[in-house]
Amino acid sequence: MDSNIVVLRFDGKNQAENMLSIFNDMQDRGIVTLEDSVIASRGPGDNVEIKQTQSVTGKYTLRGTGIGLLGGLLLGGPIGGLVAGAAIGAISGHMKDLGIDDNFIRDSAQALGPNSSALFVMGRAKDLNGFYQELKPYKAVVATTTLSPEQEKRLKAALAHED
């Protein structure tokens, strides 16, 4: 199954952060796989805060560190290799940002009203039925998705609450 992007909007500045913890819990239990997630929030004023929550760079830094250590051991300088490998890994991770497009996030976040937030998630559900069941207790507005029309309809139904 391909990765999809889902943007959920919430009333309340901290609600997106709360929902992210639900997504992280679902990931820990094997229901979803998260590849990127970003929180945008606006308080009572005009300032929008954007917070990257999944670090692609960190994963590549760790990978680069391992490669640098191995190269350093082979060439006789483990510390220099470790430092060089970490730097190379971090740079390649930064350049290889395969997550949600930053311009899309900034443009979408500007549409947030006062005291609201949005959660941008890129990933895939391993268990679609479990995913929708997990979301039923929560209230959010589906702002946009790359899901199929049928899946988007199911997501909206899972998050819909009658007042």
C-alpha positions as YAML, in Angstrom:
chain: A
units: angstrom
residues:
- id: 1
  name: MET
  ca: [0.00, 0.00, 0.00]
- id: 2
  name: ASP
  ca: [1.32, 3.44, -0.95]
- id: 3
  name: SER
  ca: [1.86, 6.26, 1.51]
- id: 4
  name: ASN
  ca: [-0.79, 8.93, 1.81]
- id: 5
  name: ILE
  ca: [-0.97, 12.40, 3.24]
- id: 6
  name: VAL
  ca: [-3.80, 13.39, 5.55]
- id: 7
  name: VAL
  ca: [-4.33, 16.86, 6.99]
- id: 8
  name: LEU
  ca: [-6.66, 17.12, 9.99]
- id: 9
  name: ARG
  ca: [-7.84, 20.42, 11.48]
- id: 10
  name: PHE
  ca: [-8.87, 20.93, 15.08]
- id: 11
  name: ASP
  ca: [-10.45, 23.54, 17.31]
- id: 12
  name: GLY
  ca: [-7.88, 24.24, 19.99]
- id: 13
  name: LYS
  ca: [-4.20, 25.09, 19.76]
- id: 14
  name: ASN
  ca: [-3.00, 21.77, 21.27]
- id: 15
  name: GLN
  ca: [-5.47, 19.32, 19.75]
- id: 16
  name: ALA
  ca: [-3.22, 18.38, 16.81]
- id: 17
  name: GLU
  ca: [-0.45, 17.49, 19.23]
- id: 18
  name: ASN
  ca: [-2.87, 15.31, 21.18]
- id: 19
  name: MET
  ca: [-3.91, 13.53, 17.98]
- id: 20
  name: LEU
  ca: [-0.28, 12.95, 17.04]
- id: 21
  name: SER
  ca: [0.16, 11.01, 20.27]
- id: 22
  name: ILE
  ca: [-2.77, 8.80, 19.16]
- id: 23
  name: PHE
  ca: [-1.06, 8.22, 15.79]
- id: 24
  name: ASN
  ca: [2.24, 7.42, 17.54]
- id: 25
  name: ASP
  ca: [0.44, 4.92, 19.76]
- id: 26
  name: MET
  ca: [-1.16, 3.33, 16.69]
- id: 27
  name: GLN
  ca: [2.29, 3.08, 15.14]
- id: 28
  name: ASP
  ca: [3.67, 1.39, 18.26]
- id: 29
  name: ARG
  ca: [0.86, -1.17, 17.99]
- id: 30
  name: GLY
  ca: [1.44, -1.78, 14.28]
- id: 31
  name: ILE
  ca: [-1.77, -0.19, 12.97]
- id: 32
  name: VAL
  ca: [-0.02, 2.57, 10.99]
- id: 33
  name: THR
  ca: [3.44, 3.49, 9.76]
- id: 34
  name: LEU
  ca: [4.32, 7.18, 10.01]
- id: 35
  name: GLU
  ca: [6.87, 8.60, 7.59]
- id: 36
  name: ASP
  ca: [6.45, 12.28, 8.37]
- id: 37
  name: SER
  ca: [4.28, 14.39, 10.62]
- id: 38
  name: VAL
  ca: [4.02, 18.12, 11.21]
- id: 39
  name: ILE
  ca: [1.95, 20.16, 13.62]
- id: 40
  name: ALA
  ca: [0.79, 23.68, 12.80]
- id: 41
  name: SER
  ca: [-0.93, 25.75, 15.45]
- id: 42
  name: ARG
  ca: [-2.24, 29.26, 15.91]
- id: 43
  name: GLY
  ca: [-3.07, 30.90, 19.20]
- id: 44
  name: PRO
  ca: [-5.32, 33.94, 19.54]
- id: 45
  name: GLY
  ca: [-3.00, 36.11, 17.42]
- id: 46
  name: ASP
  ca: [-1.77, 35.88, 13.84]
- id: 47
  name: ASN
  ca: [1.40, 33.87, 14.47]
- id: 48
  name: VAL
  ca: [1.41, 30.32, 13.15]
- id: 49
  name: GLU
  ca: [3.84, 27.87, 14.70]
- id: 50
  name: ILE
  ca: [5.01, 24.93, 12.58]
- id: 51
  name: LYS
  ca: [6.69, 22.02, 14.32]
- id: 52
  name: GLN
  ca: [8.36, 19.14, 12.46]
- id: 53
  name: THR
  ca: [7.83, 16.03, 14.54]
- id: 54
  name: GLN
  ca: [9.44, 13.25, 12.49]
- id: 55
  name: SER
  ca: [13.11, 13.74, 11.68]
- id: 56
  name: VAL
  ca: [14.31, 12.20, 8.44]
- id: 57
  name: THR
  ca: [17.70, 13.85, 9.07]
- id: 58
  name: GLY
  ca: [18.19, 12.02, 12.38]
- id: 59
  name: LYS
  ca: [17.74, 8.63, 10.75]
- id: 60
  name: TYR
  ca: [20.35, 9.44, 8.10]
- id: 61
  name: THR
  ca: [22.73, 10.89, 10.70]
- id: 62
  name: LEU
  ca: [22.62, 7.60, 12.58]
- id: 63
  name: ARG
  ca: [23.13, 5.63, 9.37]
- id: 64
  name: GLY
  ca: [26.01, 7.92, 8.33]
- id: 65
  name: THR
  ca: [27.59, 7.56, 11.77]
- id: 66
  name: GLY
  ca: [27.61, 3.77, 11.41]
- id: 67
  name: ILE
  ca: [29.15, 3.97, 7.94]
- id: 68
  name: GLY
  ca: [31.75, 6.48, 9.18]
- id: 69
  name: LEU
  ca: [32.67, 4.29, 12.14]
- id: 70
  name: LEU
  ca: [33.10, 1.25, 9.92]
- id: 71
  name: GLY
  ca: [35.19, 3.25, 7.43]
- id: 72
  name: GLY
  ca: [37.24, 4.73, 10.25]
- id: 73
  name: LEU
  ca: [37.96, 1.32, 11.74]
- id: 74
  name: LEU
  ca: [39.09, 0.05, 8.37]
- id: 75
  name: LEU
  ca: [41.29, 3.09, 7.81]
- id: 76
  name: GLY
  ca: [42.60, 3.35, 11.39]
- id: 77
  name: GLY
  ca: [40.76, 6.44, 12.68]
- id: 78
  name: PRO
  ca: [37.41, 5.55, 14.26]
- id: 79
  name: ILE
  ca: [36.71, 8.96, 15.83]
- id: 80
  name: GLY
  ca: [37.37, 10.95, 12.64]
- id: 81
  name: GLY
  ca: [35.35, 8.45, 10.62]
- id: 82
  name: LEU
  ca: [32.53, 8.63, 13.13]
- id: 83
  name: VAL
  ca: [32.36, 12.44, 12.97]
- id: 84
  name: ALA
  ca: [32.67, 12.54, 9.17]
- id: 85
  name: GLY
  ca: [30.05, 9.83, 8.78]
- id: 86
  name: ALA
  ca: [27.61, 11.62, 11.06]
- id: 87
  name: ALA
  ca: [28.05, 14.86, 9.13]
- id: 88
  name: ILE
  ca: [27.61, 13.12, 5.77]
- id: 89
  name: GLY
  ca: [24.54, 11.30, 7.05]
- id: 90
  name: ALA
  ca: [22.95, 14.47, 8.40]
- id: 91
  name: ILE
  ca: [23.59, 16.39, 5.19]
- id: 92
  name: SER
  ca: [22.23, 13.61, 2.99]
- id: 93
  name: GLY
  ca: [19.19, 13.25, 5.24]
- id: 94
  name: HIS
  ca: [18.53, 16.98, 5.07]
- id: 95
  name: MET
  ca: [18.84, 16.95, 1.29]
- id: 96
  name: LYS
  ca: [16.71, 13.82, 1.03]
- id: 97
  name: ASP
  ca: [13.65, 15.23, 2.80]
- id: 98
  name: LEU
  ca: [11.07, 12.90, 1.31]
- id: 99
  name: GLY
  ca: [8.34, 14.01, 3.66]
- id: 100
  name: ILE
  ca: [5.46, 16.40, 3.26]
- id: 101
  name: ASP
  ca: [6.29, 19.42, 1.09]
- id: 102
  name: ASP
  ca: [7.28, 22.40, 3.25]
- id: 103
  name: ASN
  ca: [5.57, 24.94, 0.97]
- id: 104
  name: PHE
  ca: [2.31, 22.97, 1.14]
- id: 105
  name: ILE
  ca: [2.55, 22.96, 4.95]
- id: 106
  name: ARG
  ca: [3.23, 26.71, 5.17]
- id: 107
  name: ASP
  ca: [0.45, 27.60, 2.73]
- id: 108
  name: SER
  ca: [-2.08, 25.32, 4.44]
- id: 109
  name: ALA
  ca: [-1.13, 26.51, 7.93]
- id: 110
  name: GLN
  ca: [-1.83, 30.13, 6.99]
- id: 111
  name: ALA
  ca: [-5.52, 29.20, 6.62]
- id: 112
  name: LEU
  ca: [-5.78, 28.24, 10.32]
- id: 113
  name: GLY
  ca: [-8.14, 30.37, 12.34]
- id: 114
  name: PRO
  ca: [-7.39, 31.68, 15.84]
- id: 115
  name: ASN
  ca: [-6.98, 29.00, 18.54]
- id: 116
  name: SER
  ca: [-6.79, 26.11, 16.12]
- id: 117
  name: SER
  ca: [-4.29, 23.54, 14.94]
- id: 118
  name: ALA
  ca: [-3.64, 21.07, 12.14]
- id: 119
  name: LEU
  ca: [-1.86, 17.75, 11.95]
- id: 120
  name: PHE
  ca: [-0.14, 16.82, 8.70]
- id: 121
  name: VAL
  ca: [0.59, 13.09, 8.54]
- id: 122
  name: MET
  ca: [2.32, 11.08, 5.84]
- id: 123
  name: GLY
  ca: [2.22, 7.32, 6.16]
- id: 124
  name: ARG
  ca: [0.13, 4.27, 5.56]
- id: 125
  name: ALA
  ca: [-2.34, 2.20, 7.50]
- id: 126
  name: LYS
  ca: [-1.42, -1.43, 7.88]
- id: 127
  name: ASP
  ca: [-4.85, -2.23, 9.30]
- id: 128
  name: LEU
  ca: [-7.49, 0.06, 7.73]
- id: 129
  name: ASN
  ca: [-10.41, -1.20, 9.81]
- id: 130
  name: GLY
  ca: [-8.40, -0.85, 13.01]
- id: 131
  name: PHE
  ca: [-7.27, 2.62, 11.95]
- id: 132
  name: TYR
  ca: [-10.82, 3.88, 11.42]
- id: 133
  name: GLN
  ca: [-12.01, 2.27, 14.67]
- id: 134
  name: GLU
  ca: [-9.20, 3.96, 16.61]
- id: 135
  name: LEU
  ca: [-10.22, 7.40, 15.29]
- id: 136
  name: LYS
  ca: [-13.95, 7.15, 16.10]
- id: 137
  name: PRO
  ca: [-13.72, 8.75, 19.58]
- id: 138
  name: TYR
  ca: [-11.92, 11.83, 18.25]
- id: 139
  name: LYS
  ca: [-13.24, 14.92, 16.53]
- id: 140
  name: ALA
  ca: [-11.38, 16.51, 13.63]
- id: 141
  name: VAL
  ca: [-12.11, 18.05, 10.27]
- id: 142
  name: VAL
  ca: [-10.48, 16.35, 7.30]
- id: 143
  name: ALA
  ca: [-8.90, 19.27, 5.46]
- id: 144
  name: THR
  ca: [-7.29, 17.36, 2.61]
- id: 145
  name: THR
  ca: [-5.96, 13.91, 1.78]
- id: 146
  name: THR
  ca: [-4.35, 11.88, -0.96]
- id: 147
  name: LEU
  ca: [-6.62, 8.96, -0.05]
- id: 148
  name: SER
  ca: [-8.97, 7.38, -2.55]
- id: 149
  name: PRO
  ca: [-12.47, 8.93, -2.47]
- id: 150
  name: GLU
  ca: [-13.83, 5.83, -0.69]
- id: 151
  name: GLN
  ca: [-11.10, 5.89, 1.98]
- id: 152
  name: GLU
  ca: [-11.51, 9.64, 2.48]
- id: 153
  name: LYS
  ca: [-15.25, 9.15, 2.98]
- id: 154
  name: ARG
  ca: [-14.56, 6.46, 5.62]
- id: 155
  name: LEU
  ca: [-12.06, 8.74, 7.38]
- id: 156
  name: LYS
  ca: [-14.54, 11.62, 7.45]
- id: 157
  name: ALA
  ca: [-17.24, 9.31, 8.81]
- id: 158
  name: ALA
  ca: [-14.91, 8.02, 11.53]
- id: 159
  name: LEU
  ca: [-14.10, 11.57, 12.67]
- id: 160
  name: ALA
  ca: [-17.63, 12.99, 12.31]
- id: 161
  name: HIS
  ca: [-19.54, 13.71, 15.49]
- id: 162
  name: GLU
  ca: [-23.09, 14.97, 15.75]
- id: 163
  name: ASP
  ca: [-23.43, 18.04, 17.99]
...
